[in-house]
Amino acid sequence: MILAILQARMTSPRLPGKAMAPLRGEPMILRQVERIRQARCLSRLIVATSDEAVDDPLASFLVSRGQTVFRGASENLSRRFMRCVEAAGPVSHVVRIKGDSPFVDPGVIDETIRLALTTGASYASNRVERTFPKGLEVEVVTAGALARTAADADEATAAATSPLAQIRSKPERYPQAHCLARRDWSALDWRVKTPADMAFANGVYGALHADDPAFGLEDVLGVLQGRQDLARWAA
């Protein structure tokens, strides 16, 4: 089974509650779920959040829409991530996607998963040798690499650092493969971190979503070429 984990929380220094902020008539988190579900190589999707009260509305909403949610203690990143994987059942690969990415591309998810499968890499991503815009990050890791990392990490490391960050830092132990775009768009940042970013996301969704909810990277670039009000996200 290839399991996707979408990590999301309601706390954000610059845009509190952004996971539930409206994006084309629905909360941003649901738009992300819709896009991830269109990836053909995935077996299952879980949204991971904390068990703190502030994340209750997020979890309740997702469950009401039929989405599986895993909740865990917020203070230990590695433990929460591994418990989520274990709760899903037998897993061969885990795909990690962050909750500030409403432009995550189903086609890029599939491309990165296929790269992991064909190369046999412990870790495959488009973020180490970055050519895609920020906000389109996809990380694919084997369940075996995750288990080894969890077993090796001391308590302080497990609490402070995600298991995928630990794996990224040890390419000599965990062979890596890198998914590259046809051009270098690494200077672009399409993550939603501020109210201005949220306005940008609504502008792009307003232009593309009705005709094609699975619009991709090239579609967004096309919109940006003709919109002066969105020019800062094209530079």
C-alpha positions as CSV (number, residue, x, y, z in Angstrom):
1,M,0.0,0.0,0.0
2,I,1.2,3.5,-0.8
3,L,-0.1,5.8,1.9
4,A,-0.3,9.6,1.5
5,I,-0.1,11.7,4.7
6,L,-1.3,15.3,4.5
7,Q,0.0,17.1,7.5
8,A,-2.2,20.1,8.6
9,R,-2.9,22.2,11.7
10,M,-5.0,25.2,12.6
11,T,-2.1,27.1,14.2
12,S,0.0,29.4,12.0
13,P,2.0,32.5,13.0
14,R,0.9,34.6,10.1
15,L,-2.4,33.1,9.0
16,P,-4.1,31.3,11.9
17,G,-6.8,28.8,10.8
18,K,-5.6,28.8,7.2
19,A,-6.5,25.1,6.8
20,M,-10.1,26.0,7.1
21,A,-9.9,29.3,5.1
22,P,-12.3,29.4,2.2
23,L,-10.9,28.5,-1.2
24,R,-13.3,28.6,-4.1
25,G,-16.2,27.9,-1.7
26,E,-14.7,25.2,0.4
27,P,-12.0,25.1,3.1
28,M,-8.4,25.0,1.7
29,I,-7.8,21.6,3.4
30,L,-10.6,20.0,1.4
31,R,-9.3,21.4,-1.9
32,Q,-6.0,19.8,-1.1
33,V,-7.7,16.5,-0.3
34,E,-9.6,16.7,-3.6
35,R,-6.4,17.2,-5.5
36,I,-4.4,14.5,-3.8
37,R,-7.1,11.9,-4.3
38,Q,-6.8,12.4,-8.0
39,A,-3.2,10.9,-8.0
40,R,-3.5,7.5,-9.6
41,C,-0.6,5.8,-7.7
42,L,-1.9,6.3,-4.2
43,S,-3.7,3.6,-2.2
44,R,-5.0,5.7,0.7
45,L,-4.9,9.2,2.1
46,I,-4.8,10.2,5.8
47,V,-4.8,13.8,7.1
48,A,-2.6,14.0,10.2
49,T,-3.1,16.7,12.8
50,S,-2.6,17.2,16.5
51,D,-4.9,16.1,19.3
52,E,-5.0,19.7,20.7
53,A,-8.4,21.4,21.0
54,V,-7.5,24.1,18.5
55,D,-7.5,21.3,15.8
56,D,-10.9,20.0,16.8
57,P,-12.8,22.0,14.1
58,L,-10.4,20.8,11.4
59,A,-10.7,17.1,12.4
60,S,-14.5,17.3,12.8
61,F,-14.9,18.9,9.4
62,L,-12.8,16.3,7.6
63,V,-14.5,13.4,9.2
64,S,-17.9,14.9,8.2
65,R,-16.7,14.8,4.6
66,G,-15.6,11.2,4.8
67,Q,-11.9,11.8,5.2
68,T,-9.8,9.6,7.5
69,V,-8.0,11.7,10.1
70,F,-5.2,10.7,12.5
71,R,-4.6,12.8,15.6
72,G,-1.5,12.5,17.8
73,A,0.5,14.4,20.4
74,S,2.0,17.6,18.9
75,E,5.3,17.6,20.8
76,N,6.9,14.6,19.1
77,L,7.0,14.8,15.3
78,S,8.6,11.4,14.6
79,R,6.3,9.5,17.0
80,R,3.2,11.2,15.6
81,F,4.3,10.4,12.0
82,M,5.1,6.8,12.8
83,R,1.9,6.2,14.7
84,C,0.0,7.4,11.7
85,V,1.8,5.0,9.4
86,E,1.3,2.1,11.8
87,A,-2.4,2.9,12.2
88,A,-2.9,2.6,8.4
89,G,-1.9,-1.0,8.3
90,P,0.8,-2.7,6.1
91,V,2.4,0.1,4.1
92,S,5.2,-0.1,1.5
93,H,5.7,3.6,0.8
94,V,4.6,6.8,2.5
95,V,4.0,10.0,0.6
96,R,4.3,13.2,2.7
97,I,2.5,16.4,1.7
98,K,2.4,19.6,3.8
99,G,-0.8,21.5,4.6
100,D,0.2,24.8,3.1
101,S,0.1,23.5,-0.5
102,P,-3.2,24.0,-2.3
103,F,-1.4,23.7,-5.7
104,V,0.0,20.2,-5.0
105,D,-0.1,18.5,-8.4
106,P,-1.6,15.0,-8.8
107,G,0.6,14.4,-11.8
108,V,3.8,15.3,-9.9
109,I,2.7,13.1,-7.0
110,D,2.4,10.2,-9.4
111,E,5.7,11.0,-11.1
112,T,7.5,11.0,-7.8
113,I,6.0,7.8,-6.7
114,R,6.9,6.1,-10.0
115,L,10.5,7.3,-9.6
116,A,10.7,5.8,-6.1
117,L,9.3,2.5,-7.4
118,T,11.5,2.2,-10.5
119,T,14.7,3.3,-8.8
120,G,14.2,1.4,-5.6
121,A,15.3,4.5,-3.7
122,S,14.6,4.7,0.0
123,Y,13.7,8.3,-0.5
124,A,12.4,10.2,-3.6
125,S,11.4,13.8,-3.8
126,N,11.3,17.0,-5.7
127,R,12.5,19.1,-2.9
128,V,16.2,18.2,-2.4
129,E,17.3,19.1,-5.9
130,R,14.6,21.7,-6.3
131,T,13.2,22.7,-9.7
132,F,9.5,22.8,-8.9
133,P,7.9,25.8,-7.2
134,K,7.7,25.7,-3.4
135,G,4.3,24.4,-2.5
136,L,4.5,21.5,-4.9
137,E,6.7,19.4,-2.6
138,V,6.2,15.6,-2.7
139,E,8.3,13.2,-0.6
140,V,8.1,9.5,-1.0
141,V,9.9,7.2,1.5
142,T,9.9,3.5,2.1
143,A,8.3,2.2,5.3
144,G,11.5,0.3,6.0
145,A,13.5,3.5,6.0
146,L,11.0,5.2,8.3
147,A,11.2,2.3,10.8
148,R,15.0,2.3,10.8
149,T,15.0,6.1,11.4
150,A,12.6,5.8,14.3
151,A,14.6,3.0,15.9
152,D,17.9,5.0,15.6
153,A,16.7,8.4,16.7
154,D,17.1,9.5,20.3
155,E,14.3,11.2,22.2
156,A,15.5,14.7,21.6
157,T,15.9,14.2,17.8
158,A,12.6,12.4,17.5
159,A,10.8,15.2,19.2
160,A,12.4,18.1,17.3
161,T,12.9,16.7,13.8
162,S,10.6,15.0,11.3
163,P,11.7,11.5,10.3
164,L,11.9,12.5,6.6
165,A,14.3,15.3,7.5
166,Q,16.5,12.8,9.3
167,I,16.4,10.6,6.2
168,R,17.2,13.5,3.8
169,S,20.3,14.2,5.8
170,K,21.7,10.7,5.3
171,P,21.9,10.0,1.6
172,E,24.8,7.6,2.2
173,R,22.5,5.4,4.3
174,Y,19.2,6.0,2.5
175,P,19.6,6.1,-1.3
176,Q,17.8,9.1,-2.9
177,A,16.2,9.8,-6.2
178,H,15.2,13.3,-7.4
179,C,12.2,14.3,-9.5
180,L,13.0,17.2,-11.7
181,A,10.8,19.6,-13.7
182,R,11.5,20.4,-17.3
183,R,12.6,23.9,-16.3
184,D,13.9,25.4,-13.1
185,W,11.0,27.1,-11.3
186,S,12.5,26.8,-7.9
187,A,12.4,30.6,-7.3
188,L,8.6,30.5,-7.3
189,D,6.8,30.2,-3.9
190,W,3.2,29.1,-4.1
191,R,2.8,28.1,-0.4
192,V,0.0,29.7,1.5
193,K,1.5,31.4,4.6
194,T,0.0,34.9,4.6
195,P,-3.4,36.6,3.7
196,A,-1.8,37.7,0.4
197,D,-0.9,34.1,-0.4
198,M,-4.5,33.1,0.3
199,A,-5.7,35.8,-2.1
200,F,-3.3,34.5,-4.7
201,A,-4.7,31.0,-4.3
202,N,-8.3,32.2,-4.7
203,G,-7.3,34.2,-7.8
204,V,-5.8,31.1,-9.4
205,Y,-8.6,28.8,-8.3
206,G,-11.1,31.3,-9.6
207,A,-9.5,31.1,-13.1
208,L,-9.0,27.4,-13.3
209,H,-10.9,25.3,-10.8
210,A,-14.4,25.3,-12.4
211,D,-13.1,24.0,-15.7
212,D,-10.5,21.5,-14.3
213,P,-10.3,20.8,-10.6
214,A,-7.1,18.8,-11.3
215,F,-5.3,21.7,-12.9
216,G,-1.5,21.4,-12.9
217,L,1.7,23.4,-12.8
218,E,1.6,24.4,-16.4
219,D,-2.0,25.7,-16.0
220,V,-1.0,27.9,-13.1
221,L,1.9,29.3,-15.0
222,G,-0.4,30.2,-17.8
223,V,-2.7,32.1,-15.5
224,L,0.2,34.1,-14.0
225,Q,1.4,35.2,-17.5
226,G,-1.8,37.2,-18.0
227,R,-2.5,38.6,-14.5
228,Q,-0.7,41.6,-13.3
229,D,-2.3,41.4,-9.9
230,L,-0.6,38.0,-9.4
231,A,2.7,39.0,-10.9
232,R,4.7,38.7,-7.6
233,W,4.1,34.9,-7.6
234,A,5.4,34.6,-11.2
235,A,8.7,36.3,-10.5
